[in-house]
Amino acid sequence: MNAAPQNLRLHPGDALIIVDVQNDFLPGGALAVPRGDEVIPVLNEYISIFKDHNLPIIATRDWHPPNHCSFTEHGGIWPTHCIAESHGAAFASGLELPRDALLISKGTAFRSEAYSGFEQTHLADMLKEMKVCRVFVGGLATDYCVLNTVKDALQHSFEAYFLADASRAVDVNTGDGENAEREMNALGAQSVELIDPK
């Protein structure tokens, strides 16, 4: 596929960050994001584009211990989800991650919530070692882990692009997803979408 996001020219220094496209966040999962499965074919298009340009692809994942602080039974606000090594924590089977995709596990300590892919991980250092300047971020969910990953990318001085067509929101409160996108834009991230997708 030859399309690129919003006519942007990709170049060395760009990276794709796919956020938490895991079974528990898909319809039927323990913490399902409404229409979360819709991001998979679009992300696969982005993956194809970044592979064609030999650019890095990073996938983050919740990788929680069974007693994680975010779970309701341990005082958190979410149902038990994405326990490390479980089926629910596995990436969606339809997501076409390349073998050389870089994996970032977050929320691995029971006391740490870690919505962002940068929080208590080596993601920022890894990107800087690869001389990444711009990150393109999409996945699940817009109003939590995508939002916080984009915010932290900006904090670490990366130029950030929100993949609006490859993200879906939990929308615990109506409009949370739209508000999250506005917040990202206000902080300096640009919203982009594929042109002429298959």
C-alpha positions in Angstrom: 0.0 0.0 0.0 1.4 3.4 -0.9 -0.9 5.6 1.1 0.7 7.6 4.0 -1.0 9.4 6.9 -2.4 12.8 5.7 0.3 13.1 3.0 3.0 13.1 5.6 6.3 11.8 4.3 7.7 9.2 6.7 11.4 9.2 7.1 14.2 7.9 9.4 13.4 9.0 12.9 9.7 8.0 12.8 8.3 5.1 14.8 4.9 3.5 15.2 3.6 2.8 18.7 0.6 0.4 19.0 -1.0 0.6 22.4 -2.6 -2.4 24.2 -4.4 -4.2 21.4 -5.0 -7.2 23.7 -7.7 -9.7 23.9 -9.1 -8.4 27.2 -9.7 -5.0 25.6 -11.6 -6.4 22.6 -15.3 -7.2 22.4 -16.0 -10.2 24.7 -12.9 -9.4 26.8 -12.7 -8.7 30.5 -12.4 -4.9 29.9 -13.8 -4.5 26.4 -13.5 -1.2 24.6 -16.6 -0.6 22.5 -15.7 -1.4 18.9 -12.1 -2.0 19.9 -11.7 -4.7 17.2 -12.2 -2.0 14.6 -8.7 -0.7 15.1 -7.0 -4.0 14.0 -7.4 -3.7 10.2 -6.4 0.0 10.3 -3.4 -0.7 12.5 -2.4 -3.4 10.1 -2.3 -0.8 7.3 0.0 1.4 9.4 2.2 -1.6 10.2 2.5 -2.3 6.5 3.5 1.3 5.8 6.1 1.4 8.5 7.5 -1.9 7.5 7.8 -0.7 3.9 9.8 2.2 5.2 11.9 0.0 7.5 10.8 2.1 10.5 10.5 0.7 14.1 7.2 -0.7 15.3 6.6 -0.9 19.0 3.7 -2.6 20.8 2.8 -1.9 24.4 0.8 -4.2 26.6 -0.7 -4.3 30.0 1.1 -7.2 31.8 -0.3 -7.2 35.2 0.3 -9.5 38.3 -2.9 -11.1 39.6 -3.0 -8.7 42.5 -2.7 -5.5 40.5 -3.8 -2.3 42.2 -6.1 -1.3 39.3 -8.4 -4.3 39.9 -11.6 -3.7 41.8 -10.9 -6.5 44.2 -7.7 -4.7 45.2 -9.2 -1.3 45.5 -8.9 -0.2 41.8 -11.5 0.8 39.3 -11.2 -1.9 36.7 -12.2 -5.5 36.4 -9.3 -8.0 36.5 -7.7 -7.9 33.1 -4.5 -8.6 31.2 -2.8 -10.9 33.7 0.7 -11.7 32.5 0.9 -14.8 30.4 -2.9 -15.2 30.2 -5.0 -15.4 27.0 -6.5 -12.0 27.9 -3.1 -10.4 27.9 -2.2 -11.8 24.5 -2.2 -9.5 21.5 -5.2 -9.8 19.2 -4.8 -12.7 16.8 -5.6 -10.5 13.8 -2.9 -7.9 14.6 -0.1 -8.5 12.2 2.8 -7.5 14.3 6.2 -8.2 12.6 8.6 -10.6 14.3 11.0 -7.7 15.0 8.4 -5.5 16.7 9.6 -4.2 20.0 7.4 -5.2 23.0 6.9 -2.9 26.0 5.3 -4.5 29.1 3.7 -2.0 31.5 1.9 -2.2 34.8 4.1 -5.1 35.8 4.4 -4.0 39.5 1.3 -4.6 41.6 1.4 -1.0 43.0 1.8 0.7 39.6 -1.2 1.7 37.4 1.0 2.7 34.4 -1.5 3.8 31.7 1.4 5.2 29.6 3.8 3.1 27.6 6.6 5.3 29.0 5.7 4.9 32.6 8.3 2.8 34.5 9.6 1.3 31.2 12.6 1.9 29.1 10.6 3.1 26.1 11.9 6.7 26.0 15.6 5.6 26.3 15.0 2.9 23.6 13.5 5.5 21.2 16.2 7.9 21.8 18.9 5.2 21.1 17.2 4.6 17.8 17.2 8.3 17.1 13.4 8.5 16.9 12.0 12.0 16.7 8.4 11.4 15.8 6.0 8.8 17.1 2.7 7.8 15.6 0.4 6.4 18.4 -2.8 4.4 18.1 -4.6 1.5 19.8 -6.7 1.1 23.0 -8.0 3.1 24.6 -8.0 6.7 23.3 -9.0 8.2 26.7 -6.6 6.2 28.9 -3.5 4.4 27.6 -3.3 6.1 24.2 -3.8 9.6 25.8 -1.2 9.0 28.4 1.3 7.5 26.0 0.9 10.6 23.7 1.2 13.0 26.7 4.4 11.3 27.9 5.9 11.2 24.4 5.4 15.0 24.3 7.0 15.3 27.7 10.0 13.4 26.5 10.3 15.9 23.6 9.1 13.6 20.8 6.8 15.0 18.1 3.6 13.0 18.5 0.8 12.1 16.1 -2.5 10.5 17.3 -3.8 7.9 14.9 -7.5 8.9 15.1 -8.7 6.1 12.8 -6.8 3.4 14.6 -8.0 4.2 18.2 -11.2 3.7 20.1 -12.3 5.1 23.5 -13.7 3.4 26.6 -16.0 6.5 27.1 -16.8 5.7 30.7 -18.4 9.2 30.5 -19.9 10.2 27.2 -17.4 12.2 25.2 -14.3 11.1 27.0 -12.7 10.0 23.8 -13.3 13.3 22.1 -12.1 15.2 25.1 -8.9 13.1 25.1 -8.3 13.9 21.5 -8.8 17.6 22.1 -6.4 17.4 25.1 -3.7 15.8 22.9 -4.2 18.4 20.2 -4.0 21.2 22.7 -0.7 19.8 24.1 0.8 19.8 20.6 0.0 16.3 19.1 -1.5 16.2 15.6 -4.4 13.9 14.7 -3.9 12.0 11.5 -5.7 9.4 9.5 -4.8 7.1 6.6 -5.7 8.4 3.2 -7.4 6.1 0.8 -7.3 3.0 3.0 -8.0 -0.4 1.5 
